[in-house]
C-alpha cells in the first residue's frame, strides 16, 4: 500500500535546483551574492595557512618591493597599457567584421564543393570506378595506405543482407 505523499508521485514543475533557468533575476542575484560571500569567508579561514606558505616561499621580498617601495605603480601603468592594446585590437577586429558584413551583405559566397566522380577518384588513386562505387556503398570501409600515401588495400563490409553475409577484403592495386 502506497502512502499519499510518496516521492514517486509526478511533480507538476521541476525543482529549481534541477532547472536554474526557472529562477527570477532576484533569486539568481541572491544566490550568486551568497556564493561570493561564502567563498570570501572560506578564503579568509585559510588566510593563516596561505600566509605561512607565502612566508616560507620568500614572498616577504615581494611585499617589500611591491608595497613598501611602491613597485605596484609601475605595474598598474603597465596594466593600463595592456588594457588599451587589448581594447584597440578588439575594436579593430569588430570594425573589420562590420566592414565585411556591410561589404558582403546579401551575397552568399559559400558554396558546396562539387562531388568528385567515381571515375575521377579512380583515375587519381589508380583503381576502377566500379571499385570506388562499391566502396562508397559499403557500410564500413577501412582504407590501408603504404608509406607514400598510396591506397594499397580496402577492407569492405557490405550492409548485412542475404547476398553479402560476411565482410570481404579487396585489393585496391595488386601491383603496389
C-alpha positions in Angstrom: 0.0 0.0 0.0 1.4 3.3 -1.0 1.3 6.4 1.2 -0.5 9.5 -0.1 2.7 11.7 -0.1 5.1 9.3 -1.6 8.1 10.5 -3.7 7.0 8.6 -6.7 4.2 10.9 -7.5 4.9 13.1 -10.5 5.7 16.8 -9.9 3.9 19.5 -11.8 7.1 21.5 -12.3 10.8 20.5 -11.9 12.8 21.7 -8.9 14.7 25.0 -9.3 17.9 23.2 -8.4 17.3 21.0 -11.5 16.3 23.9 -13.7 18.2 27.1 -12.6 16.7 28.9 -15.7 13.4 29.0 -13.8 14.8 31.3 -11.1 13.9 35.0 -11.2 16.7 37.6 -11.5 16.4 38.4 -7.8 16.8 34.7 -6.8 19.9 34.5 -9.1 21.3 37.7 -7.6 20.8 36.5 -4.0 22.3 33.1 -4.9 25.4 34.5 -6.5 25.9 37.1 -3.8 25.7 34.4 -1.1 28.1 32.2 -3.0 30.6 35.1 -3.2 30.2 35.9 0.5 30.8 32.3 1.5 33.8 31.9 -0.9 35.4 35.0 0.6 34.7 33.6 4.1 36.3 30.3 3.1 39.5 32.1 1.8 39.5 34.2 5.0 39.6 31.0 7.1 42.5 29.7 5.0 44.4 33.0 5.2 46.8 32.0 8.1 47.9 28.9 6.1 48.3 30.9 2.9 50.4 33.5 4.8 52.6 30.7 6.2 53.2 29.2 2.8 54.0 32.6 1.3 56.4 33.4 4.1 58.1 30.0 3.6 58.3 30.7 -0.1 60.0 34.1 0.4 57.1 36.3 -0.5 58.2 38.9 2.1 60.6 40.2 -0.6 57.7 40.6 -3.0 55.9 42.6 -0.3 58.9 44.8 0.3 59.5 45.6 -3.4 55.8 45.9 -4.5 54.2 47.5 -1.4 57.0 49.3 0.6 58.9 50.5 -2.4 55.7 51.2 -4.3 56.6 49.0 -7.3 52.9 48.4 -7.9 52.6 51.8 -9.5 54.7 50.7 -12.5 52.7 47.5 -12.7 49.4 49.5 -12.7 50.8 51.7 -15.5 51.6 48.5 -17.5 48.2 47.1 -16.8 46.6 50.3 -18.3 48.8 50.0 -21.4 47.8 46.3 -21.8 44.1 47.3 -21.4 44.5 49.9 -24.1 46.2 47.5 -26.5 43.6 44.8 -25.9 40.7 47.2 -26.4 42.3 48.6 -29.6 42.8 45.1 -31.0 39.2 44.1 -30.1 37.9 47.3 -31.6 39.9 46.8 -34.8 38.5 43.2 -35.1 34.9 44.3 -34.6 35.4 47.2 -37.1 36.8 44.7 -39.7 34.0 42.3 -39.1 31.4 45.0 -39.5 33.1 46.3 -42.7 33.0 42.7 -44.2 29.4 42.4 -43.1 28.5 45.6 -44.8 30.6 44.8 -47.9 29.1 41.3 -48.5 25.6 41.8 -47.3 23.1 39.9 -49.4 25.9 37.9 -51.2 26.2 34.3 -50.3 29.7 33.3 -51.4 29.9 29.9 -49.6 29.0 27.0 -51.9 29.2 23.3 -51.6 32.2 21.8 -53.3 31.3 19.6 -56.3 31.1 15.9 -55.6 34.1 14.0 -57.1 33.0 11.4 -59.6 34.0 7.8 -59.2 35.9 7.9 -62.5 38.0 10.9 -61.4 38.8 9.5 -58.0 39.6 6.1 -59.5 42.0 7.7 -62.0 43.6 9.6 -59.2 44.3 6.6 -57.0 44.7 4.0 -59.8 41.6 1.8 -59.4 38.5 1.0 -61.4 35.4 3.3 -61.0 33.3 0.2 -60.1 35.5 -0.4 -57.1 35.0 3.2 -55.9 31.2 2.8 -56.2 31.3 -0.4 -54.2 33.4 1.2 -51.5 31.0 4.2 -51.4 28.1 1.8 -50.9 29.9 -0.1 -48.1 28.6 0.1 -44.6 32.2 0.1 -43.3 35.4 0.6 -45.4 38.9 0.6 -44.0 41.5 2.0 -46.4 45.1 0.9 -46.0 47.9 3.1 -47.3 51.6 2.5 -48.0 54.4 4.7 -46.7 53.9 7.1 -49.6 50.2 7.5 -49.0 49.0 5.3 -51.9 46.0 3.1 -51.4 47.2 -0.5 -51.0 44.0 -2.3 -49.9 40.5 -1.6 -48.8 38.6 -3.8 -46.3 34.9 -3.6 -47.1 31.9 -4.7 -45.0 28.7 -4.5 -47.0 25.3 -3.9 -45.5 24.1 -7.2 -44.0 21.9 -9.0 -46.5 21.3 -12.4 -47.9 23.8 -11.8 -50.7 26.6 -10.4 -48.6 26.6 -12.3 -45.3 30.3 -11.6 -44.3 32.9 -8.9 -44.8 35.1 -9.1 -47.8 38.7 -8.0 -48.4 39.6 -6.4 -51.8 42.9 -5.4 -53.1 43.0 -1.9 -54.5 46.1 -2.2 -56.5 47.8 -5.6 -57.0 51.0 -4.2 -58.5 51.8 -2.0 -55.4 
